Each structure stands twice: as C-alpha cells, then as structure tokens.
Amino acid sequence: MTLSRTDASSQLDGAGLRAKRALGQNFVVDANTVRRIARLADVEDHPHVLEIGAGLGSLTLALAEIATGVTAIEVDEALLPLLNENVGELANVTVVHADAMQLDWPALLGEHTDWVLVANLPYNVATPLIADVLDFVPQVSRMLVMVQKEVADRFAASPSTSAYGALSVKVAFHATARVVGQVPASVFLPRPNVESSLVEITRRTTPLDASVDKAKLFALVRMGFAKRRKMLRGSLAGSVEAHHFEAANIAPTARAEELSVHDWLRLAHILEDSHK
C-alpha cells in the first residue's frame, strides 16, 4: 500500500496542514514512482535502510514492502501523527523525529557499515546533507536520492562540463555517482516548479587517497571554483605558485572545471610537500 494524491490531500486537510515551503515539502503521491525509487535503491531484504524526510510515509511504505528494516527520519513535528498513522504499525519501520542536519549519526546507525540512504531531498538540504554524509558518515555505503535536476547533475558531473564544480570533486573523491532516472513534477503534492532526478551515489570501498589532508584538499578545490571563469593561476594566486603547477603537471592556464579529482589530489600533495 502507498498513498495516492487523494489520500495525501485528505490527510493533510483533515489535520489542518499544508506543505511547508520553508521545509521544502513536496510529497510524492504516485505509487509507481515510490516503488520505482525503492527498486532502484536495491534494498530488497536489506536490514539497514535510512529514509531522510519521510513526510507522510508514501516512500516509507514502498521501502517497507521490500526491505527488512527501515528507519524513517522526519523533522516536522506536525506531520508525525500522520506518519505514525501510516507506517507506525509496521514491524520493520522505526520513525525518528529529528533534523537530518543535526543527527547523532553514530548513535542512530550503530556499528553497521552497510546502510543505504534513500530520500526525497529539498533543494536547500540536498547539497550540505550529502556532503556531510560523504565526509563524516562512513556507515552509509550507498545513497539513492531524489533531488532537483540541476543538483543531481552536479553530483554526477564529469570534468569540462557546465555542471562540474567543487561538489562534483567531493563526490568523486568519496564515491561514484550517476543519474539513474528523471521524476516529473506531476507526481508531487504540491507540484514544484522544477524537475527532479534520481541519483545513485556509491561510496568507494577503498579510499581514493587515504593520505591526503581532506580539509586542505577541499579548501583548495573551493578556492579554484570560487572564480571558475579565471585561469588557475588567477583563482589560486597566493596559494599555488608556478613551480607547484609544473610539479603537478597542471597548466596554470587551465580552469578549475578542467581538473579531475586526480589532478586536484596531485596538486594538493605537491602543496603539502612544499610546506614540510
């Protein structure tokens, strides 16, 4: 069972609630879409599924149909009675009232390192949340998230494309990412003004580079992309000298979007070695 548009509207009206723009609430109200997301998440018989932003529980229900354990996080206290009404009696679902941006991840996830995060994420949360999970939550091994199309493109972008940026480099450092589907605005309540995409992010089993100082690496990358139209010799001026570029085999006339994660790693190591 999942929630139809009529079900969701009726429940919200009955509780005197409306979707909150401040929380980026757009509820998925199409059975085919939530079952498709659950299928793409590849969580059949999986015991450790984490859903961020459960809302009314439509996607939660689809996940619970195939997974053996689902932890559903919802920040909006007003929605909790409806969420609990829809999924609270399911033995394989645990509802947690919490802000995903302030979670005590170790307490929530325990020692298990095979968690799969599935979520319908609003624009203002998607980028910082995914970045934090990649940086600080190694217990999450895979993610299948629905986000605004432009955000999904940035997660999965390759060098020398318009969507490629500092976020793309961070994702590539930690994981592999690919857009696995599109989601029309018509399946949401209320209907958003943007199209959405599904992106799969799979954490690398072996770190791309275990020795690099990640804070310094990502600071360097952000500096390079802060003025992305400039050549690197301009955007990184004061931090990277001509001999650093030469040692890293990177043209100072290149722009940030032309560098792969491996190029950025090489440059970061050259800088680190020069300061020893």
Backbone hydrogen bonds, N-H to C=O, Kabsch-Sander energy under -0.5 kcal/mol:
donor,donor_aa,acceptor,acceptor_aa,energy
5,R,29,V,-0.6
8,A,4,S,-2.6
9,S,5,R,-2.6
10,S,6,T,-2.5
11,Q,7,D,-2.5
12,L,8,A,-2.5
13,D,9,S,-2.7
14,G,10,S,-2.5
15,A,11,Q,-1.5
16,G,13,D,-1.1
17,L,12,L,-3.3
21,R,19,A,-0.7
23,L,20,K,-0.8
24,G,21,R,-1.5
25,Q,20,K,-2.1
26,N,24,G,-0.6
27,F,189,L,-2.9
29,V,27,F,-0.5
29,V,187,V,-3.0
34,V,30,D,-2.1
35,R,31,A,-2.1
36,R,32,N,-1.8
37,I,33,T,-2.4
38,A,34,V,-2.3
39,R,35,R,-2.2
40,L,36,R,-2.7
41,A,37,I,-2.0
42,D,39,R,-1.2
43,V,38,A,-0.9
45,D,66,I,-3.5
46,H,43,V,-2.3
49,V,69,G,-2.1
50,L,116,V,-2.8
51,E,49,V,-0.5
51,E,71,T,-2.9
52,I,50,L,-0.5
52,I,118,V,-1.5
53,G,73,I,-1.3
54,A,73,I,-2.3
57,G,54,A,-2.3
61,L,57,G,-2.4
62,A,58,S,-1.4
63,L,59,L,-2.6
64,A,60,T,-2.7
65,E,61,L,-1.2
66,I,62,A,-0.5
66,I,63,L,-1.2
67,A,63,L,-3.1
68,T,46,H,-1.8
69,G,46,H,-1.6
70,V,92,N,-3.0
71,T,49,V,-3.1
72,A,70,V,-0.6
72,A,94,T,-3.0
73,I,51,E,-3.2
73,I,71,T,-0.6
74,E,96,V,-2.3
77,E,75,V,-0.9
79,L,76,D,-1.2
80,L,76,D,-0.7
80,L,77,E,-0.7
83,L,79,L,-2.8
84,N,80,L,-3.1
85,E,81,P,-1.9
86,N,82,L,-2.0
87,V,83,L,-2.5
88,G,83,L,-0.5
88,G,84,N,-1.8
90,L,87,V,-2.0
93,V,90,L,-1.5
94,T,70,V,-2.8
96,V,72,A,-3.1
98,A,74,E,-1.2
98,A,96,V,-0.9
100,A,98,A,-0.6
102,Q,99,D,-2.3
103,L,100,A,-0.8
105,W,103,L,-1.3
108,L,104,D,-2.1
109,L,105,W,-3.0
110,G,106,P,-2.1
112,H,109,L,-0.9
115,W,139,Q,-2.0
116,V,48,H,-2.2
117,L,115,W,-0.5
117,L,142,R,-2.6
118,V,50,L,-3.0
118,V,116,V,-0.5
119,A,144,L,-1.6
120,N,52,I,-0.8
121,L,119,A,-0.7
121,L,146,M,-2.3
125,V,122,P,-1.3
126,A,122,P,-2.3
127,T,123,Y,-0.7
129,L,125,V,-2.4
130,I,126,A,-2.3
131,A,127,T,-2.2
132,D,128,P,-2.3
133,V,129,L,-2.5
134,L,130,I,-2.4
135,D,131,A,-2.3
136,F,132,D,-3.1
137,V,133,V,-1.9
140,V,137,V,-1.8
141,S,115,W,-2.1
141,S,139,Q,-0.8
142,R,115,W,-1.5
143,M,201,I,-2.3
144,L,117,L,-2.6
145,V,199,V,-2.2
146,M,119,A,-3.0
147,V,145,V,-0.6
147,V,197,S,-2.3
149,K,195,E,-2.5
151,V,148,Q,-0.9
152,A,148,Q,-2.2
153,D,149,K,-2.4
154,R,150,E,-1.5
155,F,151,V,-2.2
156,A,152,A,-1.8
157,A,153,D,-0.6
157,A,154,R,-0.6
160,S,257,E,-3.3
161,T,158,S,-0.8
164,Y,161,T,-1.0
169,V,165,G,-1.8
170,K,166,A,-2.2
171,V,167,L,-2.6
172,A,168,S,-2.5
173,F,169,V,-2.0
174,H,170,K,-1.8
175,A,171,V,-3.1
176,T,202,T,-2.3
178,R,200,E,-2.0
180,V,198,L,-2.7
181,G,198,L,-1.1
183,V,196,S,-3.1
187,V,184,P,-1.4
188,F,185,A,-1.6
189,L,27,F,-2.4
196,S,183,V,-2.0
197,S,147,V,-3.0
198,L,181,G,-3.1
199,V,145,V,-2.6
199,V,197,S,-0.5
200,E,178,R,-2.9
201,I,143,M,-2.7
201,I,199,V,-0.5
202,T,176,T,-2.8
203,R,141,S,-2.5
203,R,201,I,-0.6
204,R,174,H,-2.8
208,L,173,F,-0.7
214,K,212,V,-1.0
217,L,213,D,-2.6
218,F,214,K,-2.8
219,A,215,A,-1.7
220,L,216,K,-2.1
221,V,217,L,-2.2
222,R,218,F,-2.5
223,M,219,A,-2.1
224,G,220,L,-2.2
225,F,221,V,-2.2
226,A,222,R,-1.4
227,K,223,M,-0.6
228,R,225,F,-1.1
230,K,227,K,-2.1
232,L,254,A,-3.2
233,R,252,P,-2.3
234,G,231,M,-1.7
235,S,231,M,-2.5
236,L,232,L,-2.6
237,A,234,G,-1.0
239,S,236,L,-2.1
240,V,236,L,-2.2
244,H,241,E,-0.7
245,F,241,E,-1.8
246,E,242,A,-2.2
247,A,243,H,-2.3
248,A,244,H,-2.0
249,N,246,E,-1.1
250,I,245,F,-2.6
254,A,251,A,-1.9
256,A,230,K,-0.5
258,E,255,R,-2.3
259,L,256,A,-1.6
264,W,260,S,-2.2
265,L,261,V,-2.2
266,R,262,H,-2.2
267,L,263,D,-2.4
268,A,264,W,-2.4
269,H,265,L,-2.3
270,I,266,R,-2.0
271,L,267,L,-2.3
272,E,268,A,-2.3
273,D,269,H,-2.7
274,S,270,I,-1.9
275,H,271,L,-0.9
275,H,272,E,-0.7
276,K,273,D,-1.1
